[in-house]
């Protein structure tokens, strides 16, 4: 008898879980349950009438590693090869990444020259941090914060400036609270196995199997730093939905779960607001704390673990300036928490992906990321913050950091909240409207982020 699998949550994790289930040799019956009115989760792109694209979540994907290669294979299997927009290794968006420290932009060191000499905002060559790491003793704790790990191995300055900024860009979180074992498992395992992170990454990588494809070989040959899709990252979730429909997957929006119960017949009873679903297996792709609320009483130990996994809210402000130019070229810049805790960073979208600028002529497209772990400290309650406050803060940052004083021709403001419900406002100073409403300068701004805090060994 064909078994039934229910996938709870229709974001990119839930959609890809359905994709791999549907491709299996003995595919089960698959039911996807999404509580909101749309699928795709934080993959959310606005496409304007003049052809511009604005991302409100991830804006690019890295092609390297097992996950990167397998994602490119999936993109090929979905027929999206021609839609891929790569950022090759010699592109300014690959080479130039900045930090905003002491009121000025500083290009992060790259190449051997940048490692051997002192490059602001650092007070000594990064070579010394590398040498320190090579001789540092292996840690003895089952886990520690990212800041503690990097300080112990590379020095406090690197942790305070670079790693603090990186964690704000990747997780919108505080490196002094996030677990290195959960957030950067490769670094944790490199130290555990090889004693040195540098040696471990050099000698111990490339062991996991990855599925090869023509697209991943092209990415390797052209040294892509990341890639996007011509009509925005939401194209990926749309292609997955089309694939799943053809495979007979049942997809339900507005399917709000009330509880999960295990029945006497050893299957799951999923109670919804307007009915119920039975399944042999359940795959959860919803926030950890949301799942904790749904679990039966006998699963309280698991629910307690899930409640310890925190999430943050992020303000995402998309701005377009017609006729403007940037003082620098690159992917964008991050801001360490000691400089300005409420401003995470600014992404220069028009540099990495000029194909998404639209037909309105030369323009600068930017995304300003605000809040994260510091949202309430800087802006108050995410449920009640006036969107005009976020817009004003974003425009002020663009003026101060990049010298662009003109009013933007288009603005989109969204609050991506912990509970998965976003509020937004679209403004357009040219009289047009945006008909349709997932990476910072280092590796990506992905709001909102669910990251495990420092935890005991499990």
N, C-alpha and C positions, 0 to 999 in steps of 0.2 A: 504494500500500500504506500502511495506517495505521501511523504511527510510534509508538514507545513512549517515554514519558518516565518516568524513575524519580525520585521526590522522596525524598531521604534526610533523615529527621527529621520527626517528627509533632507538633512544637509548633505554636504559632500561625502561625509563618512558613511551615512546611511545609504546613499545612492551607490557608492562604490562597493559596499557590502552586498547589495542586491545584484550589482553587475557581476561580481565574482561567483555568487551563488547561481545566477542564471546561466553562467558559462560552464558550470561543472557538468561532468558526463551524465550524472543522474540528478538533474536539477530538481529540487523540491518545489512545492507550491510556495510562492513568495508573496507576502503581504507587507507593504510599506505603509506605516502609519505616521503622519506628520500633523502636529497640532495646529500649525499656522495655516495661512491660506496659500502658501507657495512653497515649492521645493527648491533646494539649492543652498539653503542656510546662508552662511556668510559670503558665498560666491554670489555677488550682487553687483550688477553693472547697469549704469544708466547710459542709454544710447540716445543722443539728441537728433533732431531733424537734420542738422547740418553734418552729421557723421562723427561727431566727437563722442568719445567713450570716457566715462568716469567710473572708477572702481571704488566701492564702499567697503570692501573687504580685501582679501588677497589680490595683488595685482601682478604677481609673477610666481613662477615655480622654478626651483633649482633642478637641473637635469642630472646631477651627479649622485652617486651612491645607489644602493639597491632600490630605494623608494623612487628616486628620480628616474632611473632607467625603466622601472616597471610602469611608472606613470606615462612616460613617453610611448611605451608599447600600447597602453590603453588608448592614448590619444590617436595612435595610428589605426587601431582596430575600430575606433569610432568614426574614422574617415575624416579626421581634422588636420591632417598633415599640411594641407595648403593654407590653413588658417593660422598656423604657428608664426609668431613674431619673435625671433630669437634676438638676444643681446650678446653678440660675440665678444670674445676676450679682449679685443683691441678697442672696443667701444668705450667712450668716456663714462658711460653709466656702469661699466664693469670696472674701470680703473680708478675712478675718482669717487671716493666716499668721504664725507666730512663729519667733523664734530664741531658743535658750537660751544665754545668755552671762553670765559672771560670777555664776552661781548664780541667775539670774532670767530669766523669760520676757519677751521684748520683741516687741511687734507690729511687723511690717514696715511701713514707710511706704506709704501709699496716698493718691492724690489730690494735688492741688497743694499743699495745706497741709503734708503730710508731706515734700514735696520741698524746700520753702522754709525749714523750720525744722530745728534739730538734734533728731534723734530717736534716743535710745539704742537699740542699743549704738554708734551712730556718733558721732563727735566733732564733726562739722560737717554742715551741710545737704547732702543728696545733689545739690542743684542744682550745687554746685561740681564734683562728679564729671562731671556732664553737660556743663558748660561746658569742662572740661578735655578731654573726649573730642572735642568739636566742633573744637578747634584742634590736636589731636594729629596729628603727621605719619603718613603711611601707613607700615606696616611693610614691611620689605624681605626678610624671611626666607620660605622656602617653607612653613614651618610653625613653630609654637611651642606651648608648653604653655598651657593655659587660664589658669593663674595669671599667667604672663608677659604674655599678651595683654591681660587685664583690667587688670593693674597698669600696663602701659604706656599704656593708653588712659583708664582711669577712676581710677587711683590704687590704691595698695597696700592701704589700709584696706578698700575695697570687695572687693578680691580675697581678702584674708585672712578676712573675716567672711562676707559674703554669698555669694561665688562658691565658696569652700571648702565652705560648707554645702550650696549648691545641687548641686554635683557629688557630694557624699556622698548627697544625697537621690535624685538622678536615676540616677547610675551606681554608687553605693556605692564610688566611686573617689576618688583623690587628684588634685586639680586641678593639682598641681605635676608630675604625670607624664602626664596625659591630653592628647591632641592637640586643639587648638581646631579645626583643619581637619576632623578626623574627627567630633568630638563636637558641634560647633556650626558646621556649614558655612555657615549663613546669615549668621552674624556675620563669619566669615572672608571670605566673598564680598562682603559689604557694605563692609568696609574696602577690599578690593582694588578694587572698582569705583567707590565713591563717596568714598573716603578716610576717611569718618566712618561708624561703625556706626549712630549715631542717624539721620543723613541717609539712609543706605542702607536702613535698615528702614522709614523713613517714605516714601521715594520709590521704592524698588526692589522692594517686595513685591507679592504678588498676581499674578505673571506666569505661574505654572504653571497649566495647565488643571486644573479639578476637575469632577467629575460632580455635578450638582445633584440634590437630592432634597427631598421635603417635610420630611423629618426634619432635614436640614441647614439648611433655611430656618427651621424652628422654632427650632433651636439658635441661629441668628443673631439672630432676633427677640427671643428670651428671654435672650440673652447668656449661654448656658451656659458655665461654666468647665470642666466635665467632665461625664461621665455614666457610669453603671454599669448593670447589669442586675439585675432584682429577685431572681433566685435566684443571683446571683453571676456573675462574669466567665466562669466555666467554661461557662455557658450558651452563650456564643458558640462555643466549640470544639465543644460538643455539637451545635449547630445546623449547623455546618459539616460535621461527620461525617455527619449525616442527609442533608444535601444531596449529599454526595459518594457516599454509598451509592446514592441514587436515580439518580445519573449513571453508575453502573457503575464507579466508581473502586475498584481493589483496595487495601485497607488492611491492613497486616500489622504486628502488634505482636510483640515478642520476636524481631525480625529484626535480629540483631546482625551488622554488617558486618565482614568480615575484610580485604578489599582491593578496590581498583578497578583494572581493567586495560583498556587499549584493544586491541581485537582487530584482526586483519587485515582484517576486513569493515567496519572503521571504525565499530564500535559499542562500547559499554561492557559489560564483563563484571564484574558485581557479585557477589563471593563472600561468602556468608553462612556462619554456623556450620553450617547444615544444608542447604545447597544453593547455588544461584546464580540470578541474574536477568540477562537481557540487555536493554539499552535503547539507543536511538539518542541520547538526551540524558539527562544527570543534573543535577538541581538539588539543591544541598546546603543544608540548613537545620539543620546540626548545628554545635556549637562549632568554631571555626577550628582549634584544636589537634587535635581529634578527626578532622577531615578530613585534616590533614597526615599523620597516621599511615596513612591508607588509600591515599594517592596512590602511583602507580607511581614507580619510581626516576627515570625521565626527567623527572618533574615536581618534582624536588627544589628548584629555585629558587622555585616557588610554595609548596611545603611550608615552606620557610624563612620566607617572608613570613607564612604562616599561623601559624607557631609564635611569631612576634613579637607576635601579638594576645593579650593577657592576659585572664584572667577572674578573678573573685573569688567567694568564698563568703560567704553572708549568713545570719545567724540571724534567723528570723522568729518572734516570740512574740505570739500572739493572746490577749488577756485580756478577760474580761467581768466587770463588777462590778455585781451587782444592787443597786438602791436607791441607788447612788452618783450624785454630780453632779460635773461639771467646774468648776473655778474660772473658766474662760474658755471661750468658744465660738469655734470656728474649724476649719480643716482639720487642723491639727496643728502640730508644731514640729520644726525641725532643729537639730542640734548641731554647731558647727564643730569641727574636729579639735583645735584647741588647747584647747578646753574639756574634751572627753572623746572621745578618738579611737575607743574601742570602741563608743560609742553613736551611731548615725547619726541617729535621730530617732524620734518617736512620732506616729502618725496617729490622729486622733480619729474613728474610723469611724462611731460612733453620731451624730455631728453631721452629717456629709455625707449619710449614708444611714440615717436612723432607721427606714426601712421594713424594714431587715434585722435589727432588734433582736430579733425573735421575740415570743412571747406571754408571756414570764415577767415582764412588768411593766417599770417604768422601770429602765433599766440604762445603763451606759457600756461601750462596746466600743472597745478600743484595739488597735493593732498596734505593737509595739516592734521596730525594726530594729537589728540588731547586727553589728559586724564589718566586712564588706566588705574593702577593701584593708588594714584593720588587724586582720583576724580572728585570724591567728596571733599577732600581737603581744599581743592582748588575751585570747585564749581558748585558744591552742594549735592543735593539728591538728584541722581540721574533721571528720576521720574518727573521732576518738577523744574529742572534747570531751563531757563529761557534759551531757545536756540539762538536768539540774537546775541546772547552773551558769548556763546561759542564762536559765532561768526566774527564778532568784533575781536575776540582774542586771536583768532587765526589771522585776520587781516593785519592786526598789530604786529604779530610775529613775522609775517612776510615783509612788512615795511622795515622792521628793525634788523632782520637777519639778511634780507636779500635786496633791500633798497627799492622795492617796487611800491611806489606811492599812489599809483592810479587806483581807481575803484575797479574791482573785477567785473568782467562782462557777464559772468555766470557764477552762481554760488549754489552749492548743495550742502546741507548740514544734516547729519544723522547722529543719533546717539544709539550705539550698539550696546544693549544693556545685558546685565548678567543673566537675566531670565530668558534671554533669547528674543525679546520683543523690542524692536527698534522704533524710534520716532524720527521723523525727518521733515525737512523743509527744503523746497527747491526754489531758488530765486534766479531771475534772469533779467538783466538790465538792458537786453536788446529787444525785448518784446516777445521772444519765443518761449516755449515751454518745453520741459523735458518730459517725454511721454511715458517713460518707464523707469519707475524704480521697481588680498585676501591677498607689503614688504617694506620695511624701512631700508635705509641706506646700507645696513649690514646684511641681514638675511630676510627681513620681512616684518611688517607690522600686521598682525593677525588678530583683530579685535572681534569679540572679547575673548580672552584667553583663559583656558582652564588649566591651571598648573598646580601640581602637588607641592605643598609647602614641605619644609624639612620634616622628614618622617623617620621613624625607627626602622630597623631592618625587618623585612617581611619575607 
